Amino acid sequence: MADGSAYAARPIVGVGAVIFDGDRVLLVKRGHEPLKGGWSLPGGRVELGETLEAAVVREVLEETGLDVAVGPVVEVLDRVRRASDGSVEHHFVIIDYVCEARGGQLAHASDADDVRWVPIAELTAYHITEKAHEVIAKAQIVSAATRSTPAGPTRR
């Protein structure tokens, strides 16, 4: 603790979802720290006893109102935020997944101030982090590869 406020005691595991709709990706405007007021991918903390996939489904539903099918892992990353004295304020280990919307009604909820489908060509206007740009680009490749992989042998 640098100034009497609580800082991270250990890393927190989080999950994120990259959800595409054609040439658009789903972004949420964060309602809480870290990144309060900023745009990012939907996601959040994994709860004790919860699987990673269950956490993705829950977080996306809570933040966006959408039900998703969880696909492959896109990226595993650290997000460390330090105070001016160098102490760690937040340390998240985040596992991002490609997901597919399966239903629900798009609407932001308690953890988000807004949610919207954003054309990938317009991402810079939303000031997302450089790492989020990288994850989205990588997810496009993973998503395309997943869609082009045959489900199994065809029968004639």
DAQUILIN-V480865 format. One record per residue. N is the residue number from 1. OMEGA is omega in degrees with one decimal (none if undefined). Layout:
((N:OMEGA) (N:OMEGA))
This chain:
((1:-177.4) (2:-175.0) (3:-179.7) (4:178.3) (5:-177.6) (6:175.4) (7:-177.5) (8:174.4) (9:-179.1) (10:177.2) (11:176.7) (12:178.4) (13:177.7) (14:178.2) (15:176.3) (16:-178.3) (17:172.4) (18:-174.1) (19:-178.9) (20:169.4) (21:-174.1) (22:-179.9) (23:178.4) (24:176.7) (25:-178.0) (26:176.1) (27:174.7) (28:173.7) (29:-173.8) (30:178.0) (31:-177.3) (32:174.3) (33:-6.4) (34:179.2) (35:178.6) (36:179.5) (37:179.3) (38:178.0) (39:178.8) (40:175.6) (41:176.7) (42:178.1) (43:-179.5) (44:-174.9) (45:172.6) (46:178.9) (47:179.3) (48:179.2) (49:-177.3) (50:174.7) (51:178.3) (52:-178.8) (53:177.9) (54:178.4) (55:177.8) (56:-178.7) (57:-178.8) (58:-177.3) (59:179.1) (60:178.9) (61:-179.2) (62:-174.6) (63:-170.9) (64:-176.0) (65:-178.1) (66:172.3) (67:-176.8) (68:167.3) (69:-176.8) (70:178.9) (71:-174.8) (72:174.4) (73:177.5) (74:-171.9) (75:169.7) (76:-174.7) (77:174.0) (78:169.1) (79:-178.5) (80:177.9) (81:-177.2) (82:173.8) (83:-179.0) (84:178.5) (85:178.0) (86:178.5) (87:-176.0) (88:174.9) (89:-179.3) (90:171.6) (91:178.5) (92:167.4) (93:-171.2) (94:175.6) (95:-179.8) (96:-179.4) (97:166.3) (98:179.1) (99:177.7) (100:177.2) (101:-178.5) (102:-178.2) (103:-178.4) (104:-178.4) (105:-177.8) (106:177.7) (107:178.2) (108:-178.3) (109:-170.0) (110:-177.0) (111:-175.3) (112:177.1) (113:179.1) (114:175.5) (115:179.0) (116:172.0) (117:-176.4) (118:174.2) (119:-177.7) (120:178.9) (121:-178.0) (122:-176.1) (123:-177.6) (124:179.1) (125:-178.4) (126:174.4) (127:175.8) (128:-178.3) (129:176.9) (130:179.6) (131:177.5) (132:174.9) (133:-179.0) (134:-179.7) (135:179.4) (136:178.8) (137:178.5) (138:179.7) (139:177.0) (140:179.3) (141:179.6) (142:-179.4) (143:179.1) (144:179.4) (145:179.3) (146:-179.7) (147:-176.5) (148:178.7) (149:180.0) (150:-179.0) (151:-178.5) (152:-179.6) (153:176.9) (154:179.7) (155:178.8) (156:none))
